Amino acid sequence: MGLFDLFRKSEWRKLQSFPSGVQHDIAYLVALDSLVKAAVANAMQNLFVRQGESNHVSAVFERACREPLFAREVHLAVLSTGIGKEFSQIPWAFLPSFRAVGVLGIMAMCEFRNAEELTVQNDIKHSGYSADPDEARTQILVMQANEAGVDDFSEVRSFDQRVFRDFWVELRQVVFSDLQRNARSEPPGLSAVNKERFDKLSDTRKKFLLMLAESLANKKPQNTKAQDSPSVTPKPVPAPFNLEQNQREHPFKYVPYTKLIKVMDSLSAGIARFYRQMRIDEYELRRLIGAKKGLSEPLLADIIALDADTTAYCIVVVSVLQREPDFTGCGVWKKLTETLEKRNMMRVSLAVAAMTSGMVGSGASGGDSDVKNNASLALNLINKIRGAARKYISSGGDELSRVGVLLGGTVIFKHVINHPRYGSDLGTFVSDSFASLDPILDGIKGGELLTWKEQEQLKV
């Protein structure tokens, strides 16, 4: 027996030293992690059968179903749509049922996205995929079409309607419903089957499960009532939620999201006009962004429109965040983000294809180490856009360098801001844009405030 085998055995023994309830919870998580992988693998194998039955063999997925890269992205995308879902059919002893998907997400992110590192953002919400099932499905389709070099998106839509939509719905049903019954029917606790699964995990994921086990061991079992122990002081009952007071204190969580989208659209149009007025000729632009090939007018127009929309979105979000620190994550912010991404999904695909081909910079300029992987580069770009506002607020230095942080999710503007001739003008324009929004946002804040149910009736 080698040293590595001894190490693995010692990790297993550490788990066996925890209370039986903790052992059961960890065993269920190990089982679910393995069962999700198997469910995704089986679904991918069956996808070709679906195509044959529908007489619609698509170039988008002709080879993808056999590629580990695509399977892992489906795995991440599915888990991303389960944030907050409860695995309530499993008798957890210590782990809250709604935390199970988050734990599985950390293990998947550690394995597939972050090179087995525990010190980085491993929360599944940082996978790059939407929590909305339909949007996540669309992201998967677009990314794979990009990877396969499919330009005709009518083919993608047709494949989605005939094959992929049903595949996706059934896979989510298996992952979030059926697998609970499968896991519960297995031998309980740290069985021989789960030991075999545990042994196959990386050292990093084993370490994570041990850390989780230690954390759970310090909690009270979920089936123990506070009144059973006289030493436990009952928690005070929180005051009833007061909608009117909350609206007064946090108005930007209730402003009609359509009004902010109109502000964003108007600002985007102004940004695009300002860029055209800068009149950067093609040679200088290619030199500035490191483009290896010529830029067609339609492609350049699409990327400038994407950059203008991205910049406008970031300016609006920063302006609101400075007034409402909890804005990101609320329903209004989600609607703004969803609108930006849905409108620009095709443009993101074009920009990524151009970046990897050298027509607009290169894959390396996008900050992704795997320049051949269009899907990863696109997700990286989306994540940069989503996080740019927070980074701007927390960044230091002079205003021009901070604007550079704000433009981190753009394709061309992030290079223009560093140009000795054009950067100062662009920085001044962005700073002036912040000032111009002050009276507009004050007016919106003082207008009608809507509940989320009312917001859902609005149309852009």
N, C-alpha and C positions, 0 to 999 in steps of 0.2 A: 504493500500500500504506500503510495507516494505522499509527499507532504501536502499536495493539493487535495487529495482524498481525505486526509486527516482534517484539513481546514474545513472542507465541506461537512464532514461529520460533526465537527465541533459547532458549526452554525446550526445544524439540525438539533443538536443537544441543547443549545441555548434556547431554542424555541420550546423544547420539551420541559424546560425549567419554569415556564410561565404557568399561571393558573389555567385550569382546563377550559374556562370560558374564552380566554384569550387565544388558546390553542385552536379552539373551534373557529373563531372569527378569522384567524390567519389562514387556517385550512380552507375555509370557504373562499377567501380571496385568491389563494393559489389555484384552487380549482376553477374559479371563474376566469382568471387570467388565461389558463390553458384552454378552457372551453370556448372563450371568445376567439382565440387564435384559430381553433379548429373550425368554428362556425364560419369565420371569414374565408378560410382555405376551402372549405366545402362549397361555399357560395360561389367562389371564383371558378371552381371546377365545373359547377353546374351552369355557369353563364354561357358557355359555348353551346350547351344543350338547348338553352333558351333561344339562342340565336338561330340554331337550326330549326327548331320548332316554329319560329316566327318567320322563317325564310328571309331573315334580315341580318346576314353576317356583315358586321360593320368594321371598317378599317380602324375605327377608334379603339376597339377592344380586340382586334384580331390576334394580337400578340400579348396584350396587357395582362390577360388573365393568368399567364404563366410567369409573369414578372414579379419577384418579391417586392420591388419598389411599389408597385401599384397596390398589392395586397396590404402593405403596411399603411399606405395612405388611406385606404378604405377603412382599415382598423381605427386609425386616428379620427377620421371623419365621423364614423358611427358613434364612437365614444363621446365626441364633442357635442353630439345632439342629445346626449343623455344626462347632461349636467343637471343635478337636482332631482333626477328620477329616483324613486325608492325601490330598492330590492327588498320589498317587504315580505316576500314569501320565505325568506331565509331567516331562521331564528337566531339573529345576532345576539350575542351576550353583552358586548360592550360597544361595538361599532354602530353608530346611528345608520339606519338603512339608507338614508339619502347620501351618505358619504361614500358608499361602496364604489359608485361610478368614478368619483374623484380619485380614489386610491388606484383603481384599475387604469385611470388616465395617467397618473404619475408613472406607473410601471411602463405603460406604452410609450410615453414621451421619453422616458429614460432610455428605453431600448431603441426606439425608431427615430427620434428627433435630436436628442442631445448627447449622443455618444457616451452613454452610461455615466453621466455626470449628475450628482445630486445637488451641486452648488448653483445650478442655473434654474431658470423658470421652467419647472416641469408640470405646472398646472395645465390640465388638458385645455383650458380656455385659451392657452397660448399656442395651440396647434396650428392656428391659421384658418381653421374651418369654423363655419358659423354654427351656433347652437340651434339655429332653425333648420329642421330636417330638409325642407325643400331647397333652401339656399345652399346647404352643405352638399346636397346631391348635385346641384348645378355646378358648384365649384369643382367637384370631382370630375364631372364630365368635361368641363372647359379645360381643366389642367391636363387631362389625358389627351384631349384633342390637340392641345398645344404640343404635347410630347410626341404625338404620332404625326404631327405636321398636317393635320386636317384643316383645310381652310374653309370648307363648305359647312357652316354651322347648321344648315338645314338638315344635313345628315345626322348631326349630333342630336338635334331635337327629335328627329324621327326615331333614332335609336333609343332615346329616352322614353318616348311614348310607347314603343313596341316591346321593349325589353327591360331597360334599366330601372324604370320607375317601380315595376313590380319586384324586381330583384332587391331594390333598396328597401322597400316597405317590408318585405318578408325577412330580410336580414335584421332589420331593427326589431321586428317582432321576436325573432329568435334570441337576439342578444339581451333585450330588456324584459322578456317575459319567459320564454321557454327555458333558457339556461338556468334560471332560478330553480326550477323543478328538478333539472338534471343534477345541479350541485347538491340540492337537499337530499336527493335519493342516494347519494354516494355514502360509503362508510364514513362515519363522523370522525372529526378530529384529525390528528396527524397520522393518517393511515399510510400504508406502504405505497399506495398510488400517489398520494400527495408528496411523499418523500421523493419519489422519482421525478415528479414535476418540479419540486423545489430544487433538486440537484441540478436541473437543467437551467435554472435561472443564473444570470450573471452575479458576480460577487456584489455589485452595486445594488441590484434589486433585492438580494438577500439582506444586505445591510439595511435597506429601507424598511423591509418587513420586520426586522428585529427592532428597529427604532420605533415603528408603529406599535409592535407588541408591547414594548416597554411603556409607551404612552397610554395604551389601553389598560395596562395592568394597574395604572395609577387612578383609574376612574371607577366609579361605582357601577355595578351591573345595571343594565337598563330595566330589569324586572324587579329591582329593589326600590320600594317606595320610601320617600323621605320620611313619612310619618312612622316607619318601622324603627327609626333610630331617634331617641329623644334628644340626642346631642346635635341633631341637624336642625338648623333654624330655617323654617319655611321661607322661600323667596317671596318678596312682596309682589303682589299682583300689579302688573303695569297698568297705567291709566289707559282708558279707551282712546283709540286713535281719533284725533281731532283733525278732520280734513281741512277745515277753514284755517285753523292755526298753521297747519303744515304748508298750506298754499301761501300764506303770508310770509312764512319763514323761508320757504324754498320755491319761489314762483317759477324758476326756470325748469323745474321738474314737471310743471303743469302748463307751460305756454304751448299753444298749438304748434306742433312740430312743422306744419306746413309754412308757417310764417318764417321760421328759421331757414327752411329750405329756400324760400324766396330770397332771403338775404344772401344766402350762399350762392344762388344762381346769379344774382345781380353782381355780386363781388367777383365771381368767376369770369363773367363777361368783361368786366373792367380790367381784370388781370390779363386776359388774353389780348385785349386792345393795347395795353401798356407794353406787353412783350413785342407785339408787331411794330410798335412805334420805336422800339430800340434798334430795329433794323440790323440785326446781326447777320452778316452774309454767310453763305453756306460754308465757305472755306474756314472762316473763323469759328463757326459753330462746330464743325467737325473737329477742328483742332482742340477746341475747348472741352468737348465731351469725349474725345478719344475715339471718334467713329472711324472705322476702317473702310467704310463704303459710303457711297453717295446716299443722300436723303431724298426720297421722293416727296413731292408736295403733299399728297394725301396722308402719307405716314407721318410726316412732320406735323401736319394739322391735327391729327388724332392725338399725338403725344403732347402737343402744346395744350390741347383741350383737356387731356388727362391731368397735366401739371396744374392748369388753371383751376380745375375743379378741386384737386387735392389741396392746393394752397388756400383756396376759399374755405374749404371744410376746416382746415387746421386753424385758420384765423378765427372763424366763428366759434369753434370749440374752445380755443384759448380764451376768447373774450367772455364766454359764458362761465368757463371754469374759474376765472378770476372773480366772478360774482357768486358762483355756486360750486364749491370744491368737490361736492359729491355728484357732479353732473354726469361724468363718465360712468356708464353702467345703468343709468336710469332709462326709462322707456323712450323719452324724447331723443336722447343721445343715440340709442339703438336705431331709431327711425332715420336719423340723419346719416348714420354710418351705413345702414342698409341701402338708403337711396343712392349715396355716393358709389357704393360698390356695384349695385345692380346696373346703374347707368353706365359704368365704366368697365364692366367685365370684359367686353370685347377689346377695349382699348388697352387694358392691362395685358391681355393675351398678345396683342400686336406689339406692345412695348417690350415684353419679355422676349418674344421671338426676334425682334430687332436687336435687343441687347446681346443675345447669345450669338447672333449672326455677325455682330460687329458693325451693323449699320448705325446703331446708337450705342456708343461706348462698347462695353463687353460685360459678360456675366459677372466678372470680378468687381466691376464698378457698382454692382448691386449689393455687394457685401455678402454674397453666398459663395461658399467654397466649392460647391459642385456646380460649375458653370454650364454643364451639359444637361442639367436637370431643370427644364423650364418650370415644372410644377413647383419645385422648391423655391426657385427664384421669384415666382409670382406670389407665393405665400409670404416670402420674406418682404416683398414690396408692400403687400397688404398690411402686414404686421407693423411695418415702419410707419405707414400712414396712420394707423390706429393709435400708435404710441407717441407720435410726434408732438402733440399738444402738451402732454404731461412732461415730456423731456424738455420742451421749451421753457415751461414754467419753472422747472427745477434746475435749469442750466445757469451757469455763471458767465462772466466775461462781458465784452462790449455787446451792444445791440446787434451789430452786423453778424458777429459769430453766433449769437442766439437765433437770429433769423436763419442762419445756416442749419442749425439744429431743427428748426421748424420745417425746413424744406427737405429734410432727410428722406422723405418718402416720394419725392418727385424724381423724374427721370432726367430732365434737362436743367430745370431751375436750380437744382442743388450745385450744378457746376457753374452756372451763370453768377451765382452769389459770390463765388470766389474769384471772379474775373476782376482785375485791377481797374478796368474801364467801366464795366457794366454793373458790377456788384453793388457799388454804393447806391446807384439809382434804384436798383431792385429792392435793396434793404430799406431805403427811404420810403418807397411806395408801400411796402408791407407795413412799416411803422405807421404811416399815415392812414392805412386801411383800418388799423386797430382804433385809432382816434375817431375815424368816421362812423364806427359802429356804436359808439357810446350812446348818442341820443336815440338811435334806432332800437337798441336793446332795452333802453329805459322805457321806450314807448310800448314795446312788446310786453315787457314785464308788468306794466301798468294796465294792460288790456285784459281780455278774457283769459281765464285759467280753466283748463279742462281736466277731468278725470281720465284715466287710461281708457275706460270703456267709451268715453266720448271721443277720445283721440283716434280710436280704431275706426270711427265712422268717417274720418277725414280722408280726402283724396288729394294727392299731389297734383 
